[in-house]
């Protein structure tokens, strides 16, 4: 996440001084560009491995700081969430066995993380979004307690003037508000870096934009968030929502969110990107900066550009321009591609990186200007379509040729990437290994996203949603550790023998959420019909905002009939509903709910959060819980 020695810059003098430093650093960057100070003639690659931490129940484990205390390795650092880790891999010169070296180092850091995580009863999971995440994990209690993160959270909320609103439509729909930026911690990626010369930056950056949509289609691995099946790569939508600092007025004017793909080609140099991001996005963090960067450039020295780098780190382009200083002391420029999700395996990740590097190398040699072959609007549409649909997304390529992503990859881009890697001097065996891995995945249409969705579909009806998501996550981790690429994975299966207790500790884990409700002014006949059609014995009563107002039970309908009443147009739900039903929250323990229902002789408990109905727990749900408990104990007795 970058520089930790930061401040919100709430003091006006501090903010003005930082802005002055930011402008000076842009001018220094322009002088460096004009004077040819940037390193050129060498192509380096690098990567950042992000990962989730999970507990024995496959839920997020808040153990990042405990693990880091046990790891004596400067490559490791924390991310935003206490259930995330990051490892920064060594830069390598593109050529020879560099990809094999990158794979070996990635396996090494994952092995270290696994070993140290096991010491605190945790495991690592490589996935874009962890399927078992819940709303409970999106609180500041789960955020790494550093000044940068708290400052960033407060600054974004101040700019927005309201809570973050999440609304994503996929197979299911997710719609809720969040009062912090922890949604960002839902995303982990395998970010890759591609060093370029200053004079070739615009050309190569535009190529990176052009190939990002097809690249994403091949590697989608984030279809599930908070139990909802959304986009094949939901990270794209989730990340945009998580860092959206726009007020309603700015959004209405079409102001870009801080996470964005861009709206136009780069014309001449990297300077355009830095200037646009300073012009469009307000400074939200400040840090210490060096004196007189312009003078340093005049003396032939490479400035650190701390202010520019910090501001750049608060704007999240999917292809981000990065400034750095190499070990040899020379300043350089990199393109950081941020779209590749973490997982499903290290082999898949390196294959995705190789695919990107190969396309970049080939197109940089074959095309003098990619803008002559593609409209930017089509490139951006390719990216969004790939995030939504993966391999079946429609893509537009050269000469406005339209085809599915699968066809584009197999017919044009994978052969192109092979040629590009060969031209870069990559070992032939490694080209076959990595491009072959992507090709196998594309031919079989077995991306990480499709594996997750197919696994859930196969388990449907065999267990609760929470149990299925746990089984999915456990299977994912087990198969990751074996190392086979995702195209060779077996679908996850629900095992009744697994320790299911962690799926039933609170009512929020197994409550019914697909509810059929009535309004107070509805006729009683409607409530009776719902019970008959849906085979339920209780119907909640709510207003148009979702606030729980009452409960109608099958017993109340029988009582109405027994007293000579008749359900019809003149009898309304408000006339018979129980107006003060006892309710619980999603965090109420299952044991407490059982005791309440037994002591109060209740057959149903509405589940309410912030006054609004979110679920329902019935006697039948608790029979399922008790049945699993009895089955488990009887099985243990028989084995003994």
C-alpha positions in Angstrom: 0.0 0.0 0.0 3.0 2.3 -0.2 4.4 5.0 2.1 3.3 4.6 5.8 4.7 7.9 7.1 1.7 10.0 6.0 -0.8 12.5 7.3 -4.3 13.6 6.2 -2.9 17.0 5.4 -5.8 18.6 7.2 -3.7 21.7 8.1 -4.0 24.2 5.3 -0.3 25.2 5.4 0.7 21.5 5.2 -1.6 20.9 2.3 -0.4 24.0 0.4 3.2 23.0 0.9 2.5 19.5 -0.3 0.8 20.8 -3.4 3.7 23.1 -4.1 6.0 20.1 -3.8 3.8 18.0 -6.0 3.9 20.7 -8.8 7.7 21.1 -8.4 8.1 17.3 -8.8 6.1 17.3 -12.0 8.3 20.0 -13.4 11.3 18.0 -12.3 9.9 14.9 -14.0 9.5 17.0 -17.2 13.1 18.1 -17.0 14.2 14.5 -16.5 12.2 13.5 -19.6 13.7 16.3 -21.7 17.3 15.5 -20.5 17.0 11.8 -21.2 17.7 10.8 -17.6 15.4 7.7 -17.5 16.9 4.3 -17.8 16.4 2.8 -21.3 17.4 -0.2 -23.4 16.5 -2.7 -20.7 13.3 -4.6 -20.0 12.7 -5.6 -16.4 9.6 -7.4 -15.0 8.4 -7.8 -11.4 5.3 -8.8 -9.4 3.5 -8.5 -6.1 1.7 -11.5 -4.6 -1.3 -10.7 -2.5 -3.1 -13.4 -0.5 -5.9 -14.1 2.0 -5.5 -15.6 5.4 -8.2 -18.0 6.6 -8.9 -19.9 9.8 -9.7 -23.6 10.3 -13.3 -22.9 9.3 -12.1 -21.3 6.0 -13.2 -17.8 7.2 -11.0 -14.7 7.1 -8.4 -14.9 9.8 -7.2 -11.6 11.4 -3.7 -12.9 11.8 -1.6 -10.8 9.4 0.4 -8.9 12.1 1.1 -12.1 14.1 2.4 -13.8 10.9 4.6 -10.8 10.0 6.1 -10.9 13.5 7.2 -14.4 12.7 8.6 -13.7 9.2 12.1 -12.2 9.0 11.9 -11.4 5.3 11.8 -7.8 3.9 9.7 -9.0 0.9 6.6 -9.4 3.1 4.4 -6.6 4.2 0.8 -6.1 5.3 -2.1 -4.8 3.2 -5.3 -3.0 4.3 -7.0 -5.9 6.0 -5.7 -8.0 8.9 -6.7 -11.0 6.7 -4.4 -10.1 3.9 -0.6 -10.4 3.2 1.6 -9.2 0.4 5.0 -10.3 -0.8 7.0 -8.2 -3.2 9.0 -10.3 -5.7 12.5 -9.4 -7.0 12.8 -7.5 -10.3 14.2 -9.6 -13.2 15.5 -8.9 -16.6 13.1 -10.2 -19.3 14.7 -13.1 -21.1 16.0 -16.6 -20.6 14.5 -18.4 -17.5 13.2 -15.2 -15.9 9.6 -16.6 -15.8 10.8 -19.8 -14.2 12.7 -17.7 -11.6 9.6 -15.7 -10.9 7.5 -18.9 -10.4 10.2 -20.3 -8.0 10.2 -17.1 -5.9 6.4 -16.9 -5.8 6.3 -20.5 -4.6 9.0 -19.7 -2.1 7.1 -16.8 -0.5 3.9 -18.7 -0.5 5.6 -21.6 1.3 7.0 -19.2 3.9 3.6 -17.7 4.4 1.9 -21.1 4.7 4.5 -22.2 7.3 4.2 -19.1 9.5 0.4 -19.0 9.1 0.1 -22.6 10.4 1.8 -21.4 13.6 -1.2 -19.2 14.3 -3.8 -21.8 13.0 -4.2 -20.1 9.7 -3.9 -21.0 6.0 -3.3 -18.9 2.9 -5.8 -18.7 0.0 -4.9 -17.4 -3.5 -8.2 -15.9 -4.9 -9.4 -12.5 -6.1 -12.2 -12.4 -3.5 -12.5 -14.9 -0.7 -15.9 -16.6 -1.0 -16.4 -16.9 2.8 -16.1 -13.1 3.5 -19.1 -11.7 5.3 -20.2 -8.2 6.3 -18.7 -8.8 9.8 -15.3 -8.7 8.3 -15.8 -5.3 6.7 -15.3 -3.2 9.9 -12.4 -1.1 11.1 -11.7 -3.8 13.6 -10.3 -5.9 10.7 -8.2 -3.1 9.3 -4.4 -3.0 9.9 -3.9 -0.3 12.6 -1.5 2.1 10.8 -1.7 5.8 10.4 -1.9 5.6 6.6 -5.0 3.5 6.5 -6.9 5.4 9.1 -6.0 8.7 7.4 -7.1 7.3 4.0 -10.4 6.1 5.5 -11.2 9.5 7.1 -10.1 11.4 4.0 -12.2 9.4 1.6 -15.3 9.7 3.8 -14.7 13.4 4.2 -14.6 13.9 0.4 -17.7 11.7 -0.2 -19.7 13.3 2.5 -21.6 10.0 2.9 -21.1 6.3 3.3 -19.9 4.1 0.4 -22.8 2.7 -1.7 -22.3 -0.7 -3.3 -24.6 -1.8 -6.0 -23.4 -4.6 -8.3 -25.7 -6.7 -10.6 -24.5 -10.1 -11.8 -26.2 -13.5 -11.5 -27.4 -12.2 -8.1 -27.5 -8.6 -7.0 -25.6 -7.0 -4.1 -26.7 -3.7 -2.7 -25.6 -2.2 0.6 -23.9 0.7 2.3 -20.6 0.7 4.2 -19.2 3.4 6.5 -15.5 2.6 5.8 -13.1 1.6 3.0 -12.7 -2.0 4.1 -14.4 -3.2 0.9 -10.9 -2.6 -0.7 -9.5 -5.4 1.5 -11.9 -7.8 -0.3 -9.6 -7.8 -3.3 -6.3 -9.5 -3.7 -4.3 -9.6 -6.9 -1.1 -10.6 -8.6 0.2 -7.2 -9.8 2.8 -7.3 -12.5 5.4 -4.6 -13.5 6.8 -4.0 -16.9 9.7 -1.5 -17.2 9.7 0.7 -20.2 11.8 3.6 -21.6 10.5 7.1 -21.3 10.4 7.6 -25.1 8.4 4.4 -25.7 6.1 4.9 -22.7 3.0 6.2 -24.5 3.2 3.5 -27.2 3.6 0.7 -24.7 1.0 2.1 -22.2 -1.6 2.2 -25.0 -0.7 -1.4 -25.9 -1.2 -2.4 -22.3 -4.6 -0.8 -22.3 -5.5 -2.6 -25.5 -4.6 -6.1 -24.3 -6.0 -5.8 -20.7 -9.5 -6.8 -21.6 -8.6 -10.1 -23.3 -6.0 -10.7 -20.6 -8.7 -10.3 -17.9 -11.1 -12.6 -19.7 -8.5 -15.4 -19.5 -7.8 -15.1 -15.8 -11.1 -14.2 -14.0 -11.1 -15.6 -10.5 -13.5 -13.4 -8.3 -17.1 -14.3 -8.9 -18.5 -14.3 -5.4 -18.8 -11.6 -2.8 -20.7 -11.8 0.5 -22.4 -15.0 -0.8 -23.6 -13.3 -4.0 -22.6 -14.5 -7.5 -21.7 -11.3 -9.3 -19.2 -10.7 -12.2 -16.7 -13.3 -13.2 -14.1 -10.7 -12.0 -16.1 -8.8 -9.4 -12.9 -7.1 -8.2 -13.2 -4.6 -11.0 -16.6 -3.3 -9.7 -15.8 -3.9 -6.0 -12.6 -1.9 -6.1 -14.2 1.0 -7.9 -16.9 1.2 -5.2 -14.4 0.8 -2.3 -12.3 3.9 -3.2 -15.0 6.1 -4.7 -14.4 9.4 -3.1 -16.8 11.3 -5.3 -19.6 13.3 -3.7 -23.1 13.0 -5.3 -22.5 16.3 -7.1 -19.2 15.1 -8.6 -20.6 11.8 -9.6 -23.6 13.6 -11.3 -21.1 15.7 -13.3 -19.4 12.6 -14.6 -16.2 13.0 -12.5 -14.0 9.9 -12.7 -13.8 7.6 -9.6 -10.2 7.2 -8.2 -10.3 3.6 -9.6 -10.7 3.8 -13.3 -9.6 2.4 -16.7 -9.2 5.7 -18.4 -11.2 7.4 -21.2 -8.5 8.1 -23.9 -5.2 7.1 -25.3 -1.9 8.6 -24.0 -0.6 10.9 -26.7 3.0 11.6 -26.0 4.4 10.8 -22.5 3.9 9.6 -19.0 3.7 13.3 -17.9 0.1 13.4 -19.3 -1.0 10.7 -16.8 0.5 12.4 -13.7 -0.8 15.8 -14.7 -4.3 14.5 -15.3 -4.4 12.7 -12.0 -3.2 15.8 -10.1 -5.8 17.9 -11.9 -8.7 15.5 -11.4 -8.1 14.1 -7.9 -7.7 16.1 -4.8 -4.7 15.4 -2.5 -6.0 13.2 0.4 -2.7 12.3 2.1 0.6 14.2 2.6 4.1 13.1 3.5 7.6 14.5 3.9 9.1 15.6 0.7 12.6 16.5 -0.5 13.8 20.1 -1.1 14.4 21.4 -4.6 13.8 18.4 -6.9 14.2 20.7 -9.9 17.7 21.6 -8.7 18.6 18.0 -8.2 17.7 17.2 -11.8 19.8 20.2 -13.0 22.7 18.7 -11.1 22.1 15.3 -12.7 20.7 13.6 -9.6 17.6 11.4 -9.5 15.0 12.9 -7.1 12.8 10.5 -5.0 9.6 12.4 -6.0 7.9 11.3 -2.7 4.9 13.6 -3.1 4.2 12.5 -6.7 4.6 8.8 -5.7 2.2 9.2 -2.8 -0.4 11.0 -4.8 -0.1 8.4 -7.6 -0.6 5.7 -5.0 -4.1 7.1 -4.1 -5.2 7.0 -7.8 -5.9 3.4 -8.9 -5.7 3.1 -12.7 -5.9 -0.6 -13.8 -2.7 0.1 -15.7 -0.8 2.5 -13.5 2.3 4.5 -14.4 5.0 4.1 -11.8 8.2 6.0 -11.1 11.2 4.4 -9.3 14.9 4.3 -8.9 16.7 1.1 -9.8 19.5 -0.4 -7.7 22.0 1.2 -10.0 20.7 4.6 -9.0 19.0 5.4 -12.3 15.4 6.5 -12.5 13.0 4.4 -14.5 9.3 4.1 -15.5 7.1 1.0 -15.2 3.6 0.0 -16.2 1.9 -1.7 -13.3 -0.9 -4.0 -14.5 -3.4 -4.5 -11.7 -6.1 -6.6 -13.2 -4.8 -10.1 -12.7 -6.4 -11.7 -9.6 -4.6 -13.7 -7.1 -4.7 -17.5 -7.8 -6.0 -20.0 -8.6 -2.5 -21.3 -8.4 1.0 -19.9 -8.7 1.4 -21.6 -12.1 -1.8 -19.9 -13.3 -0.5 -16.5 -12.1 2.9 -16.8 -13.8 1.1 -18.0 -16.9 -1.1 -14.9 -16.9 2.0 -12.7 -16.4 3.8 -14.4 -19.3 0.7 -13.9 -21.5 0.8 -10.2 -20.7 4.5 -9.8 -21.2 4.3 -11.7 -24.5 1.5 -9.6 -25.9 3.4 -6.4 -24.9 6.6 -7.6 -26.5 5.0 -8.7 -29.8 2.7 -5.7 -30.3 5.4 -3.2 -29.4 7.4 -4.6 -32.4 4.6 -5.2 -34.8 2.5 -2.1 -34.4 3.9 1.4 -34.8 0.7 2.9 -33.2 -2.0 0.7 -31.7 -4.4 3.7 -32.0 -4.6 3.1 -35.7 -6.1 -0.3 -35.1 -8.5 0.2 -32.2 -10.9 2.8 -30.9 -10.4 3.5 -27.3 -14.1 3.2 -26.6 -13.9 -0.4 -27.8 -10.9 -1.2 -25.7 -12.7 0.0 -22.6 -15.8 -1.9 -23.5 -13.7 -5.0 -24.0 -12.4 -4.6 -20.4 -15.8 -4.2 -18.8 -17.3 -7.1 -20.8 -14.4 -9.3 -19.8 -14.9 -8.5 -16.1 -18.6 -9.3 -16.4 -18.5 -12.4 -18.6 -15.0 -13.8 -18.7 -14.3 -16.0 -21.7 -17.7 -15.7 -23.2 -17.5 -11.9 -23.4 -17.7 -10.3 -26.8 -14.4 -8.5 -27.8 -13.6 -6.1 -30.6 -10.2 -6.4 -32.1 -8.3 -5.0 -35.2 -10.4 -3.8 -38.1 -13.5 -3.8 -35.8 -13.6 -7.6 -35.9 -15.9 -8.9 -33.2 -15.7 -12.3 -31.6 -15.8 -14.0 -28.2 -12.8 -13.6 -25.9 -12.2 -17.4 -26.2 -11.9 -17.1 -30.0 -9.8 -14.0 -29.8 -7.4 -15.6 -27.4 -7.0 -18.9 -29.2 -6.9 -17.6 -32.8 -4.9 -14.5 -32.3 -3.5 -13.4 -29.0 -2.0 -16.6 -27.6 0.0 -17.3 -30.7 1.0 -13.6 -30.7 2.2 -13.9 -27.1 4.3 -17.0 -28.0 6.1 -15.0 -30.7 6.6 -12.1 -28.3 8.2 -14.2 -25.6 10.4 -16.0 -28.2 11.5 -12.6 -29.6 12.4 -11.6 -26.0 14.7 -14.6 -25.6 12.5 -16.6 -23.2 13.4 -20.2 -23.0 11.3 -22.3 -25.4 10.3 -24.8 -22.7 9.0 -22.0 -20.5 7.0 -20.5 -23.3 5.3 -23.9 -23.8 4.7 -24.2 -20.0 3.1 -20.9 -19.4 1.3 -20.1 -22.6 0.3 -23.7 -22.7 -1.3 -23.3 -19.3 -3.4 -20.3 -20.4 -4.3 -22.1 -23.6 -5.5 -25.2 -21.7 -7.6 -23.0 -19.4 -9.1 -21.1 -22.4 -9.9 -24.3 -24.4 -11.6 -26.0 -21.5 -13.3 -22.7 -20.4 -12.1 -23.6 -16.9 -11.2 -20.3 -15.4 -11.1 -19.9 -11.6 -14.4 -18.0 -11.8 -16.1 -20.8 -13.8 -14.7 -23.4 -11.4 -16.1 -21.6 -8.4 -19.6 -21.1 -10.0 -19.7 -24.7 -11.3 -18.7 -26.1 -7.9 -21.4 -24.1 -6.1 -24.0 -25.2 -8.7 -23.0 -28.9 -8.1 -23.4 -28.5 -4.4 -26.7 -26.7 -4.5 -29.3 -28.2 -2.2 -26.8 -30.5 -0.4 -26.1 -28.1 2.4 -26.5 -24.5 3.6 -25.0 -21.7 1.6 -22.4 -21.1 4.3 -21.4 -24.7 4.3 -21.0 -24.8 0.5 -18.9 -21.7 0.6 -16.6 -23.3 3.2 -16.4 -26.5 1.2 -15.5 -24.4 -1.9 -12.8 -22.5 -0.1 -11.3 -25.6 1.5 -11.2 -27.4 -1.8 -9.6 -24.4 -3.5 -6.8 -24.2 -0.9 -6.2 -28.0 -1.0 -5.9 -28.0 -4.8 -3.7 -24.8 -4.8 -1.3 -26.5 -2.5 -1.0 -29.5 -4.9 0.0 -27.0 -7.6 -2.0 -28.3 -10.6 -3.4 -25.5 -12.9 -7.0 -24.7 -12.4 -7.9 -26.4 -15.8 -7.1 -29.7 -14.1 -9.0 -29.1 -10.9 -11.9 -31.3 -9.8 -15.1 -29.5 -8.7 -15.4 -28.8 -5.0 -17.7 -31.2 -3.2 -19.6 -30.9 0.1 -18.5 -33.5 2.6 -21.0 -34.3 5.5 -18.0 -35.4 7.5 -16.4 -31.9 7.7 -16.7 -30.0 10.9 -19.9 -28.1 10.2 -20.2 -26.4 13.6 -18.5 -23.2 12.5 -21.3 -22.8 9.9 -24.0 -22.6 12.6 -22.5 -20.6 15.4 -24.7 -17.5 14.7 -28.2 -17.2 13.2 -26.8 -15.0 10.4 -24.9 -18.0 9.0 -28.0 -20.1 8.2 -31.1 -17.9 8.4 -33.4 -17.7 5.4 -32.8 -14.5 3.4 -35.0 -15.1 0.3 -38.1 -14.0 2.1 -41.7 -13.4 0.9 -43.3 -10.6 2.9 -46.5 -8.6 3.1 -47.5 -5.0 3.9 -49.9 -4.0 6.7 -52.5 -2.9 4.2 -52.4 -6.1 2.2 -55.5 -8.3 2.4 -55.2 -11.4 4.6 -56.0 -13.6 1.6 -52.6 -12.6 0.1 -50.8 -13.7 3.3 -52.7 -17.0 3.3 -51.9 -17.6 -0.4 -48.2 -17.0 0.2 -48.1 -19.6 2.9 -49.9 -22.1 0.6 -47.7 -21.4 -2.4 -44.4 -21.2 -0.7 -45.0 -23.9 2.0 -44.2 -21.6 4.9 -46.0 -21.0 8.2 -44.8 -17.5 8.9 -44.9 -14.3 6.8 -43.1 -11.1 8.0 -44.8 -7.8 7.7 -42.6 -4.9 6.6 -42.9 -1.4 5.2 -41.6 -0.2 1.9 -38.2 0.6 3.5 -37.8 -2.9 4.8 -38.5 -2.1 8.5 -40.1 -5.0 10.4 -43.6 -4.1 11.5 -45.1 -7.5 12.5 -45.5 -11.2 11.8 -48.4 -13.3 10.5 -48.4 -16.9 11.4 -50.4 -19.9 10.2 -51.9 -20.2 13.7 -53.3 -16.6 13.5 -55.0 -17.5 10.2 -56.6 -20.6 11.8 -57.7 -18.5 14.8 -59.4 -16.0 12.4 -61.3 -18.8 10.8 -62.2 -20.5 14.1 -63.7 -17.2 15.4 -66.0 -17.1 12.4 -63.9 -14.6 10.5 -63.2 -15.0 6.8 -60.1 -13.9 5.0 -61.2 -11.5 2.3 -61.0 -8.0 1.0 -62.3 -6.4 4.2 -59.7 -8.1 6.5 -56.2 -6.7 6.3 -52.9 -8.0 7.5 -52.7 -5.3 10.1 -55.9 -6.6 11.8 -54.3 -10.0 12.7 -50.5 -9.5 12.7 -48.5 -9.8 15.8 -47.2 -6.2 16.1 -44.2 -6.7 18.4 -42.6 -10.0 17.4 -39.5 -11.0 19.3 -36.5 -10.6 17.0 -32.7 -11.2 16.9 -29.7 -9.9 15.0 -27.5 -11.9 12.6 -24.8 -11.9 15.3 -27.1 -13.7 17.9 -25.6 -17.1 18.7 -27.5 -20.2 17.7 -27.5 -21.4 21.3 -29.2 -18.1 22.4 -31.8 -18.3 19.6 -32.7 -21.9 20.6 -33.1 -20.9 24.2 -35.3 -17.9 23.3 -37.5 -20.0 21.1 -37.9 -22.8 23.7 -38.5 -20.5 26.6 -41.0 -18.2 24.7 -42.5 -21.1 22.8 -41.8 -19.5 19.5 -41.7 -21.3 16.2 -40.1 -18.4 14.3 -37.6 -15.5 14.9 -37.3 -12.6 12.5 -33.7 -11.4 12.1 -33.2 -7.7 12.1 -30.2 -5.4 11.5 -30.5 -1.6 12.0 -34.3 -2.0 12.3 -34.6 -3.7 9.0 -35.6 -7.3 8.2 -32.7 -9.3 6.9 -33.7 -12.9 7.5 -35.9 -15.5 9.3 -35.1 -18.5 11.5 -37.7 -21.1 12.0 -38.1 -24.4 14.0 -37.2 -26.3 10.8 -33.9 -24.5 10.5 -33.0 -25.5 14.1 -34.1 -29.1 13.4 -31.4 -29.1 10.7 -28.8 -27.8 13.1 -29.8 -30.3 15.8 -30.0 -33.1 13.2 -26.4 -32.5 12.1 -25.3 -32.4 15.8 -27.0 -35.7 16.6 -25.7 -37.3 13.4 -22.1 -36.2 14.3 -22.2 -37.5 17.8 -23.8 -40.8 16.8 -21.2 -41.3 14.1 -18.4 -40.7 16.7 -20.0 -43.3 19.0 -20.3 -45.9 16.2 -16.6 -45.4 15.3 -15.6 -45.7 18.9 
